[in-house]
Amino acid sequence: MIENNSYTAQSCATSISQAATRLADQGLSQKDNGSEYLGKTSASSAIDQENQATDQLASQLMQFVRLIQQTDQEFQAVDARLSSQIMEQIEVPTASYSADFTPRSGLF
């Protein structure tokens, strides 16, 4: 069974989005430009790669959030369309009045 729950989708999207924002804002490593030590060049390159990977991860998480939101919107649209189609197929008899009405014999 597939259940459409917009609240759950938005809650998950919000949590993931907040995590991606924190990762992008606080996850970047800073280089020490004032010190000289053995391996500084290698460390600098590693820090650049780490920062690039962090940016890519945050970007992918935000893309995932957009996909969650789009899927939720599509579920909402399908729900509305199906509901409309179901309501159109339900025949609700209209009340009518006729002075000449006589019930068929044998029904009552």
Protein Blocks (a to p, Z undefined) as FASTA:
>chain_A
ZZddfklmmmmmmmmmmmmmmmmmmmpccddfkbccehklmmmmmmmmmmmmmmmmmmmm
mmmmmmmmmmmmmmmmmmmmmmmmmmmmpccddddddfkbccdehkZZ
